[in-house]
């Protein structure tokens, strides 16, 4: 397979590693491995040196499949956990790394995975672990044109999912059945997978992470649908709120206010704008509209290989091991409308995926924003 | 809401905590919170004392929803990460815990989540963290009758998904579209969600974790389908391999061998049998059939709230912070057939969810085991 664009990415990665004083990375997060090698899968790892050399470790069953998909210098198959640790030892040895700094994904690894990757039978004793999350984020925030095309394709699939879900909506259907309509359509229009589908209705539109349940849609319910297909390795993020029937006047007013705030925020998106500044635009409009106490959640997050990735908002960023987000870069891709307006008995939210350009925003998720169907 | 069976579970938990020398647990894993309180959701926590008191922290938007679903003594809503940390401080203070041992889920928490839960503005300095994974596993391994009924319901839904996927199979369909058929059927027969759906075909049946892609099914392909619905909070696990057309003689022979090994292993399931012993039965038959070099992966894992949970096989168990698995307990629920037979160009696998009883196995996933459709 062609090593474009992976060899260039590994080269940039090696440069950032040198600046950060990291000698080698040991990655296990599929999104990061996919970005740097072309393949990211469960139960595998990528070791990357600051000379730009790449070694992969994968289940022995998967070696041929990975050879077809990934760009690398060395590959080892393993049979089980112990074999994985031995292959890590082998690669440290092969690269002549017996001391120095090892970058690990502190925002991805559980304690048990961390114990496996740094097991004394694998990692040399004088190699010291550090967090490499900020390097991977820095690499991935500004998208290449080819990546934007893939996110655009994912956005089209997301719109097909939203179209199917909204078309299916009727009293008597469960929230889960609405999710089924969206997911079925997305798989039929090119999604390989999707991240968690959120569908909530009636009083459940007021909760922060409204996963679908067996609750049956009732006439007059608000329904919030938030979907994230993965197409050719890239994701998109769209959320719409619709009413099954006639919305109450205060629901329509809250929706109009939220939509105005979200669209005004998007209108301000361009290279160099700060995320806190955008937050303030959305919050200001909602506050001025009398719903200041009803906001919950950060306004913006990045979108790419993952539906939620860097740039992350300041509060989240800290706990995800990120630095405070820098001003938006050209070709960053973000979702605007991640926060909701939650009144107590119900909530509304509208979210779109947007590319940051010097001249302004490019909206990728082109689906009508309308409460009443 | 009724606190049965949650108050009894919390009482058992408090007993295990005392034995393990843990003063308090701070749980964030939805499956563990669901088991002990009746509700498990993202971005929430449960603090449990060894006196059996329960405090919950949830997003402020979710307080009313959680009150409806969970059993607890105290609840606090928070607005953001800083608020979450302050609510943790509040609960430590409320319970009068200023020193002692704090149980955390080392097999679930990433470094960043760990930093949040043990932030010095939340956790008192003299409270020391330890892993509580083994306690939660011990609590959850043997299922109550009500839990087995829920797993049985999930197994029925899994069978409906498998029926739909196998019925949909034909040349030209993508692997993702086969997954769509299974998931759509599962959501329409009662699934709230599902764990990752695996569908792989042709040469991809040889890989360890065959997630669906855009590969189109060809006549004569083997197709491996592995699905895991969540119904009323509980999961089931079923895998079947089928051939789209006529299997080659060596494919049929390998399938027959695998099925014989899997079914013989299931036949030996009963209270008191060891997992390594069961492993040996399956491996022995496959070895005797000449495919000893083609096995990959552990034979068995537990099934319950999660589709893959304790008891975990010895290798996995170590890295998941578990003790070596004890002999199977009555009313443990396990999936048998988690390992596959991978020949290189293709693989076969059959997996079923089984309840452990003193008199033998109860198979819950009742779907035909037949390579040729």
Interface residues (C-beta under 8 A of the other chain):
Chain A: X41 X42 X43 X59 X60 X61 X62 X64 X65 X79 X80 X81 X82 X106 X107 X108 X109 X110 X111 X112 X113 X114 X115 X116 X131 X174 X176 X177 X179 X180 X183 X184 X187 X188 X190 X191 X192 X193 X196 X203 X204 X206 X207 X208 X209 X211 X212 X213 X214 X296 X315 X316 X318 X319 X320 X321 X340 X342 X344 X347
Chain B: X41 X42 X43 X59 X60 X61 X62 X64 X65 X79 X80 X81 X82 X106 X107 X108 X109 X110 X111 X112 X113 X114 X115 X116 X131 X174 X176 X177 X179 X180 X183 X184 X187 X188 X190 X191 X192 X193 X196 X203 X204 X206 X207 X208 X209 X211 X212 X213 X214 X296 X315 X316 X318 X319 X320 X321 X340 X342 X344 X347
